[in-house]
Amino acid sequence: MGKSGKIALVAAGLLMGASLLAMRPHAASKDSAEPVQTHAKLAALSTESRRDVDYALLDARLKQLMTKPAMVGLAVGVVENGRITFLRGYGETLAGSGDPVTPDTVFRWASTSKGVAATMVAKLAEQGKIDLHAPVANYAPDLKLPAGNEYRASVGDLLSHRLGLYRNAYDNKLEEGQDPSMLRSSLAQLSAVCAPGTCWDYQNVAYDASSEMVSRITGLPYEQAVERYLFNPIGMTSGSVSMTGLQSNSSWAKPHSAGRRPEPIVDTYYKVPGAAGINSNIKDMALWMEAQMGEMPDVLDPKLLDTIHAPYVVTPGERGRLRKFLERVGTAWYGYGWRSYDYAGHRIIGHRGGIKGYRSFILFDPVKKSGVVALWNSDTWQPGGLEFEVMDMLYHLPFRDWLELNKNATQSIAAAEPEQTDSGDGGVGH
């Protein structure tokens, strides 16, 4: 064979080798902007994984819940054994419209968004771009704390609400329309209630320093960073972080008062997206829960999940807000953007959220890889208790009417809870 023939054979061999390599499945990049194909199975409804929850009873309870005066629309998702086993919508997107809530209807997450911000910051830490133990001033220059405490408070203190500020500092000014970046800088004018890392008080304005650091480090607007690093790889096609992102959907839930009156939608808490800016449908929220359970290690490494879910600070006031569940609820903790509880001897993880006209919750057992998510569009905590009815089914515990569907208004603790909360904290159990 001549020299030119040998060269041709070598070239053909290299080309064939390249083709075979191209045909091989590749491990998903942790920074991939595209959904991972293997997640399509996780997004599909699986009846085979139904083992513990009585879905006929659950559906009947939810239909009864929707007869309560304050309810307008509701979407619920259940995951058992790492697979989505229940997705259903109830009621209407707008009271009296006849437009049904479906599993594709998009709602606001409110403060349940904090888990997204913490996960995003933890991903950047995993990449060596953030040190969770370093001063928050290193990454979020807009945040100024009393007595220069931004140099003492760590990134982890920010994500676990241990900055030494009073509860919901400057939320009132945010709701007056003041600029959140300016408000973060003016927090230095306050008096510290404790040294950073030594006490717990819930924040929104300060917490949104998380979105500032994400934008600075990635060079992307927060919404684009979250979509690139989290939503797209997970497969959350409806996930967004803006009012436009909410309203651009063919089906989206309009906000209502506890009296079922439509409310104007405002962008106040979209301006602090790390604290309360996420939107999605219930299917994507269930997918998010699967990822947090460890079902998508190509996107969220188990060590990352251990870091954000860890119990960093006891929050005894949370047990007070969950007083009707004390038969089951033990110690309550806060991690990085996530709460955790001892529930009848099991460790469960979750968060709740509330913004004017919207409420949400997520709660799951990371060992059983089972849990529940819910979104609704009225200013009521009546559905609070649904998460524990599902947990009781998962653990085969005796039935309790945690939804208080069989009590009148004067007997119901849920009915006595604050109806409207614009703080992004949700007022109860967040």
Backbone torsions as a table, in degrees:
resi	resn	phi	psi	omega
1	MET	NA	136.9	179.9
2	GLY	-74.6	169.6	-178.1
3	LYS	-60.8	-40.5	-178.9
4	SER	-65.9	-33.7	178.2
5	GLY	-67.6	-40.6	177.8
6	LYS	-63.0	-41.7	178.6
7	ILE	-61.5	-40.5	179.7
8	ALA	-63.7	-40.4	179.0
9	LEU	-65.3	-43.2	178.2
10	VAL	-61.0	-43.7	180.0
11	ALA	-62.4	-41.7	179.3
12	ALA	-64.1	-40.1	178.4
13	GLY	-63.2	-42.1	178.2
14	LEU	-64.0	-40.9	-179.6
15	LEU	-64.5	-41.7	178.4
16	MET	-64.9	-41.0	178.6
17	GLY	-62.5	-42.3	178.4
18	ALA	-62.8	-38.5	-179.9
19	SER	-65.5	-41.5	179.2
20	LEU	-64.9	-39.8	177.9
21	LEU	-63.0	-39.8	-179.4
22	ALA	-64.9	-28.9	-178.7
23	MET	-80.0	-18.7	-179.2
24	ARG	-70.9	144.3	175.7
25	PRO	-67.3	136.4	179.9
26	HIS	-103.2	145.8	172.9
27	ALA	-65.0	139.2	-178.1
28	ALA	-69.3	135.8	174.7
29	SER	-69.8	140.1	179.5
30	LYS	-68.8	-13.8	178.2
31	ASP	-106.6	13.0	-175.0
32	SER	-60.1	137.2	177.7
33	ALA	-91.1	-0.7	-177.5
34	GLU	-110.4	146.6	176.9
35	PRO	-60.9	143.4	177.6
36	VAL	-82.0	130.3	-173.3
37	GLN	-60.2	-34.5	-178.9
38	THR	-65.0	-16.9	179.6
39	HIS	-77.8	-13.4	178.3
40	ALA	-60.6	-36.4	178.0
41	LYS	-65.6	-38.8	179.7
42	LEU	-67.7	-26.3	-179.1
43	ALA	-80.6	-18.0	-177.4
44	ALA	-80.7	145.0	178.1
45	LEU	-69.5	129.6	-178.4
46	SER	-119.5	114.5	175.5
47	THR	-84.1	-19.6	-178.8
48	GLU	-66.4	-25.5	-177.2
49	SER	-87.3	0.7	179.3
50	ARG	-75.6	115.1	-178.0
51	ARG	-133.0	-34.8	-170.9
52	ASP	-113.1	-34.8	-174.1
53	VAL	-83.2	136.5	174.1
54	ASP	-86.9	96.5	-172.4
55	TYR	-72.7	-29.2	175.6
56	ALA	-65.4	-43.6	177.9
57	LEU	-66.2	-42.9	179.4
58	LEU	-58.9	-46.9	179.5
59	ASP	-61.5	-41.6	178.9
60	ALA	-64.1	-40.7	178.5
61	ARG	-64.0	-41.5	-178.5
62	LEU	-68.4	-37.4	176.2
63	LYS	-64.8	-38.3	176.7
64	GLN	-67.4	-39.5	177.4
65	LEU	-58.3	-38.8	-176.6
66	MET	-70.4	-9.2	175.6
67	THR	-83.5	-8.8	-179.9
68	LYS	-69.6	143.0	-170.6
69	PRO	-57.5	-30.9	-174.2
70	ALA	-86.0	-10.1	-174.0
71	MET	-83.4	137.5	176.3
72	VAL	-119.2	-64.0	178.3
73	GLY	-136.5	151.8	-176.4
74	LEU	-152.4	139.5	172.1
75	ALA	-129.4	136.5	-175.9
76	VAL	-132.7	138.5	174.3
77	GLY	-131.1	142.4	177.8
78	VAL	-125.4	139.5	173.9
79	VAL	-119.0	129.0	173.1
80	GLU	-124.3	134.3	175.2
81	ASN	53.5	38.1	175.2
82	GLY	78.7	7.2	179.4
83	ARG	-127.9	145.3	177.7
84	ILE	-70.3	123.0	-176.1
85	THR	-116.2	-8.5	-177.2
86	PHE	-157.1	126.3	173.2
87	LEU	-141.1	119.7	-177.8
88	ARG	-153.6	144.8	174.8
89	GLY	-110.5	149.9	-179.4
90	TYR	-136.2	149.1	175.2
91	GLY	75.0	-153.2	-169.7
92	GLU	-124.8	154.0	173.9
93	THR	-73.4	-28.4	177.7
94	LEU	-140.7	125.9	-175.7
95	ALA	-54.9	127.5	177.2
96	GLY	83.2	-1.0	-175.2
97	SER	-84.7	-24.2	-173.6
98	GLY	77.8	0.4	178.9
99	ASP	-81.8	112.2	-170.7
100	PRO	-77.5	147.1	167.9
101	VAL	-77.2	131.3	177.7
102	THR	-126.2	174.4	175.7
103	PRO	-62.1	-12.5	178.4
104	ASP	-95.0	-4.6	-179.5
105	THR	-71.3	131.4	-177.0
106	VAL	-94.5	135.3	178.5
107	PHE	-124.6	173.0	171.2
108	ARG	-91.9	141.8	178.6
109	TRP	-85.6	-21.2	-173.9
110	ALA	56.8	-134.4	-172.3
111	SER	-71.0	-10.3	172.3
112	THR	-62.3	-15.4	175.4
113	SER	-61.6	-23.4	-175.8
114	LYS	-61.6	-31.8	177.2
115	GLY	-65.3	-29.3	177.0
116	VAL	-69.0	-46.9	179.8
117	ALA	-60.6	-44.7	-179.6
118	ALA	-64.3	-39.4	178.7
119	THR	-65.1	-40.3	179.8
120	MET	-64.4	-45.0	178.4
121	VAL	-63.4	-40.5	-179.9
122	ALA	-65.7	-33.4	175.8
123	LYS	-64.4	-41.0	178.0
124	LEU	-67.6	-33.1	175.3
125	ALA	-67.0	-39.4	178.0
126	GLU	-59.4	-32.8	180.0
127	GLN	-85.5	1.4	178.9
128	GLY	79.8	14.5	-177.3
129	LYS	-94.3	-14.3	177.3
130	ILE	-138.4	140.6	171.9
131	ASP	-105.9	112.8	-176.7
132	LEU	-63.0	-18.6	-178.7
133	HIS	-99.3	-2.7	179.9
134	ALA	-82.7	160.3	178.8
135	PRO	-58.1	138.7	-179.5
136	VAL	-62.3	-25.3	179.3
137	ALA	-62.0	-23.0	-179.4
138	ASN	-65.9	-24.9	-171.6
139	TYR	-122.9	-18.8	-177.6
140	ALA	-131.9	79.0	-175.2
141	PRO	-60.5	-22.7	-179.4
142	ASP	-69.4	-24.7	-176.0
143	LEU	-81.0	117.3	175.7
144	LYS	-120.9	130.4	-177.2
145	LEU	-114.4	162.4	178.2
146	PRO	-55.2	141.4	174.8
147	ALA	58.2	28.7	179.6
148	GLY	68.7	24.5	-174.7
149	ASN	-69.1	-8.6	175.8
150	GLU	-65.1	-17.6	176.5
151	TYR	-90.8	-9.1	177.8
152	ARG	-105.5	-35.6	179.5
153	ALA	-73.8	135.3	179.7
154	SER	-90.0	169.2	173.3
155	VAL	-58.3	-40.0	177.6
156	GLY	-62.9	-36.2	176.1
157	ASP	-63.2	-38.9	177.4
158	LEU	-60.7	-49.2	-174.9
159	LEU	-71.2	-16.5	179.9
160	SER	-112.5	16.4	175.0
161	HIS	59.4	43.5	179.6
162	ARG	-122.1	48.7	-176.7
163	LEU	-90.3	-8.7	-178.6
164	GLY	85.3	16.9	177.5
165	LEU	-98.9	158.8	173.6
166	TYR	-72.6	160.2	-173.8
167	ARG	-56.6	134.9	175.7
168	ASN	52.1	41.8	-177.6
169	ALA	-57.1	125.3	174.9
170	TYR	68.4	13.7	172.4
171	ASP	-59.1	-36.8	179.9
172	ASN	-61.8	-39.4	179.1
173	LYS	-70.5	-35.9	175.3
174	LEU	-60.8	-43.1	-179.4
175	GLU	-70.6	-18.4	173.5
176	GLU	-79.5	-6.9	178.0
177	GLY	101.7	7.8	-179.2
178	GLN	-74.3	151.9	-175.8
179	ASP	-68.1	127.4	-176.2
180	PRO	-64.3	-34.5	178.0
181	SER	-64.2	-42.8	176.9
182	MET	-64.3	-39.5	179.7
183	LEU	-65.1	-40.0	178.1
184	ARG	-60.8	-37.8	179.3
185	SER	-70.6	-31.8	-176.9
186	SER	-85.0	-3.0	175.4
187	LEU	-60.7	-20.9	178.5
188	ALA	-62.7	-20.8	-178.2
189	GLN	-76.0	-12.7	-178.6
190	LEU	-81.5	168.5	172.6
191	SER	-95.7	136.7	178.0
192	ALA	-69.3	140.7	177.0
193	VAL	-92.1	-15.3	176.4
194	CYS	-167.7	171.0	174.0
195	ALA	-72.6	144.0	178.5
196	PRO	-52.8	138.2	178.6
197	GLY	86.7	-1.8	-174.4
198	THR	-112.3	-9.9	175.8
199	CYS	-148.4	164.6	-173.4
200	TRP	-120.5	124.4	173.5
201	ASP	-146.9	125.1	-172.5
202	TYR	-63.0	138.5	-177.5
203	GLN	-132.7	155.4	170.9
204	ASN	-123.9	-54.8	-179.9
205	VAL	-59.6	-50.3	179.5
206	ALA	-66.7	-40.4	-177.5
207	TYR	-58.9	-30.9	-177.5
208	ASP	-71.3	-2.4	167.5
209	ALA	-57.7	-20.8	176.4
210	SER	-62.1	-42.3	179.5
211	SER	-70.6	-32.6	177.1
212	GLU	-62.2	-46.1	-177.9
213	MET	-68.5	-35.3	177.4
214	VAL	-62.2	-45.3	-179.7
215	SER	-64.7	-41.9	-178.7
216	ARG	-65.0	-40.3	-174.9
217	ILE	-78.8	-39.0	-178.2
218	THR	-84.6	-20.3	-174.7
219	GLY	73.3	17.2	-179.1
220	LEU	-122.6	150.1	167.8
221	PRO	-55.5	148.4	-175.1
222	TYR	-52.7	-45.0	-178.4
223	GLU	-58.5	-44.5	-179.5
224	GLN	-67.0	-38.0	178.8
225	ALA	-63.4	-45.5	-179.8
226	VAL	-63.6	-41.9	178.9
227	GLU	-64.3	-42.2	-176.9
228	ARG	-68.9	-46.3	-171.7
229	TYR	-91.1	-21.6	-175.3
230	LEU	-124.5	-64.9	-170.5
231	PHE	-61.9	-49.9	-177.9
232	ASN	-63.7	-47.8	177.9
233	PRO	-61.6	-35.5	178.9
234	ILE	-71.6	-32.2	-177.3
235	GLY	102.0	21.4	-178.2
236	MET	-84.0	85.2	-172.8
237	THR	-71.7	-19.9	-179.3
238	SER	-99.6	-3.1	-176.4
239	GLY	-68.2	134.6	177.4
240	SER	-152.8	173.4	-173.9
241	VAL	-140.0	47.4	-179.5
242	SER	-164.4	163.8	176.1
243	MET	-65.6	-39.7	177.1
244	THR	-60.7	-40.8	178.1
245	GLY	-61.3	-33.9	177.1
246	LEU	-70.9	-52.8	-170.2
247	GLN	-76.6	-12.3	180.0
248	SER	-79.7	-6.3	179.8
249	ASN	-80.2	148.1	179.2
250	SER	-66.9	-27.5	175.7
251	SER	-130.8	113.2	175.5
252	TRP	-139.9	145.1	-174.1
253	ALA	-84.1	128.8	178.6
254	LYS	-86.3	146.9	-177.6
255	PRO	-75.9	148.3	179.9
256	HIS	-138.6	155.2	171.3
257	SER	-76.2	174.9	176.4
258	ALA	-68.0	-15.7	176.0
259	GLY	-94.4	16.0	178.1
260	ARG	67.0	18.5	175.5
261	ARG	-83.4	131.5	175.2
262	PRO	-60.6	138.9	179.6
263	GLU	-111.9	149.5	173.2
264	PRO	-67.8	139.4	177.5
265	ILE	-85.9	133.6	-177.9
266	VAL	-121.6	155.9	-174.7
267	ASP	-98.0	10.5	-173.6
268	THR	-48.0	-53.8	-174.3
269	TYR	-85.6	-6.7	167.0
270	TYR	-71.3	-20.1	178.9
271	LYS	-75.9	-12.8	172.0
272	VAL	-122.5	68.5	-169.3
273	PRO	-62.9	-29.3	177.9
274	GLY	-67.1	-25.9	-179.0
275	ALA	-88.9	-35.9	-170.3
276	ALA	-163.0	35.8	-170.9
277	GLY	-107.0	2.1	-171.5
278	ILE	-84.7	143.0	170.6
279	ASN	-124.4	150.3	166.8
280	SER	-172.7	172.2	169.9
281	ASN	-86.5	175.2	-173.7
282	ILE	-71.9	-30.7	178.0
283	LYS	-62.1	-45.0	-179.1
284	ASP	-70.2	-29.6	175.6
285	MET	-68.5	-36.7	176.0
286	ALA	-66.6	-38.8	175.3
287	LEU	-61.3	-43.0	177.4
288	TRP	-58.6	-41.6	179.4
289	MET	-65.2	-40.1	177.1
290	GLU	-59.7	-42.4	178.9
291	ALA	-62.9	-38.8	179.3
292	GLN	-71.0	-20.8	176.4
293	MET	-79.2	-8.5	-178.8
294	GLY	97.8	11.7	-177.9
295	GLU	-80.2	-7.1	179.2
296	MET	-130.4	67.0	-176.3
297	PRO	-64.4	-19.2	175.3
298	ASP	-68.5	-21.2	177.9
299	VAL	-104.0	-48.4	-178.7
300	LEU	-121.8	107.2	-179.1
301	ASP	-65.7	143.7	179.0
302	PRO	-54.5	-35.8	179.1
303	LYS	-66.4	-37.9	176.6
304	LEU	-61.6	-45.4	179.8
305	LEU	-63.3	-40.3	177.3
306	ASP	-60.3	-38.0	-178.6
307	THR	-66.2	-47.2	-175.1
308	ILE	-78.8	-26.4	-178.5
309	HIS	-89.3	-8.0	-175.4
310	ALA	-59.5	145.5	179.5
311	PRO	-82.7	95.7	-174.7
312	TYR	-88.0	-31.7	-175.3
313	VAL	-147.2	134.2	176.8
314	VAL	-74.1	138.3	179.4
315	THR	-123.6	80.1	-175.1
316	PRO	-61.1	-28.6	178.7
317	GLY	-62.5	-24.8	179.1
318	GLU	-63.7	-37.3	178.2
319	ARG	-66.6	-30.7	175.6
320	GLY	-65.8	-41.0	178.8
321	ARG	-70.6	-25.5	178.6
322	LEU	-100.8	32.4	-170.2
323	ARG	-60.8	-28.3	-178.8
324	LYS	-76.6	-7.8	-179.7
325	PHE	-108.8	12.3	-172.0
326	LEU	-64.6	-17.3	173.8
327	GLU	-58.2	-27.9	-176.9
328	ARG	-113.8	-35.2	-170.2
329	VAL	-83.9	126.1	175.3
330	GLY	-101.1	-132.0	-177.9
331	THR	-63.9	139.1	176.4
332	ALA	-114.0	134.6	-176.4
333	TRP	-126.7	164.1	169.8
334	TYR	-125.3	136.7	176.6
335	GLY	-106.1	-130.7	174.6
336	TYR	-104.4	93.8	179.9
337	GLY	76.3	7.5	-178.5
338	TRP	-137.4	144.4	170.2
339	ARG	-96.7	156.8	171.3
340	SER	-141.1	152.7	-174.6
341	TYR	-139.1	153.9	162.6
342	ASP	-90.9	117.1	-178.4
343	TYR	-124.3	105.6	179.7
344	ALA	52.1	38.9	177.4
345	GLY	87.8	2.8	178.8
346	HIS	-114.0	148.7	176.3
347	ARG	-94.4	119.9	-179.8
348	ILE	-121.9	154.3	-173.4
349	ILE	-128.6	141.8	178.4
350	GLY	-177.2	-165.7	177.4
351	HIS	-168.1	157.9	174.4
352	ARG	-125.2	162.5	-179.3
353	GLY	-147.4	147.5	177.6
354	GLY	-151.9	123.2	173.0
355	ILE	-130.4	155.4	-176.7
356	LYS	-47.5	114.4	177.2
357	GLY	92.9	-4.5	-177.9
358	TYR	-141.3	149.0	173.7
359	ARG	-141.8	158.1	179.9
360	SER	-157.1	161.4	166.1
361	PHE	-157.1	158.0	172.7
362	ILE	-139.2	135.4	179.8
363	LEU	-152.4	130.8	-177.8
364	PHE	-152.9	160.6	173.9
365	ASP	-104.4	112.0	-176.1
366	PRO	-69.4	-20.0	178.4
367	VAL	-79.6	-48.3	177.5
368	LYS	-75.3	-15.0	-175.8
369	LYS	53.6	48.3	-179.2
370	SER	-139.5	146.5	-179.9
371	GLY	179.6	-170.7	-173.4
372	VAL	-143.9	144.8	174.6
373	VAL	-128.7	149.9	178.7
374	ALA	-150.0	145.9	176.7
375	LEU	-136.0	136.0	175.5
376	TRP	-146.8	164.4	-168.7
377	ASN	-123.4	52.9	171.5
378	SER	-154.5	157.5	-175.0
379	ASP	-82.2	69.9	177.4
380	THR	-145.6	147.5	172.9
381	TRP	-101.5	18.5	179.4
382	GLN	-53.5	-40.0	178.7
383	PRO	-71.2	-10.2	175.9
384	GLY	-61.6	122.6	-172.2
385	GLY	122.4	-27.2	175.7
386	LEU	-56.8	-42.1	-177.8
387	GLU	-60.7	-34.8	-178.5
388	PHE	-81.7	-26.7	173.1
389	GLU	-65.5	-39.0	177.3
390	VAL	-67.7	-42.6	178.8
391	MET	-61.4	-39.4	178.7
392	ASP	-62.0	-38.1	176.7
393	MET	-65.4	-43.6	-179.2
394	LEU	-60.3	-35.2	-177.4
395	TYR	-97.4	3.1	-179.4
396	HIS	56.6	44.2	177.0
397	LEU	-92.2	159.1	179.0
398	PRO	-58.6	143.4	-179.7
399	PHE	-63.7	136.7	170.8
400	ARG	-131.4	142.1	179.3
401	ASP	-80.2	65.5	-177.1
402	TRP	-65.2	-26.5	177.4
403	LEU	-75.6	-10.8	-179.9
404	GLU	54.7	41.1	-179.4
405	LEU	-74.9	-19.0	-177.3
406	ASN	-104.7	15.9	176.4
407	LYS	-112.3	151.6	174.9
408	ASN	-83.6	175.5	-173.1
409	ALA	-60.3	-35.6	-177.4
410	THR	-74.4	-23.0	179.5
411	GLN	-87.9	-19.7	-170.1
412	SER	-84.2	126.1	172.8
413	ILE	-69.1	-38.5	-178.6
414	ALA	-58.9	-39.4	-178.1
415	ALA	-67.0	-22.9	-177.5
416	ALA	-86.6	-6.8	-178.3
417	GLU	-72.9	156.8	178.4
418	PRO	-55.9	134.4	-175.9
419	GLU	-83.5	-35.7	-176.7
420	GLN	-121.6	133.6	177.7
421	THR	-140.9	117.8	179.0
422	ASP	-101.7	6.1	-171.2
423	SER	-80.0	-10.5	-172.9
424	GLY	77.9	-8.0	178.6
425	ASP	-87.7	-19.3	179.9
426	GLY	79.0	-7.1	171.4
427	GLY	78.1	-39.8	-173.1
428	VAL	-131.4	117.5	169.5
429	GLY	71.7	25.4	-177.3
430	HIS	-97.3	NA	NA
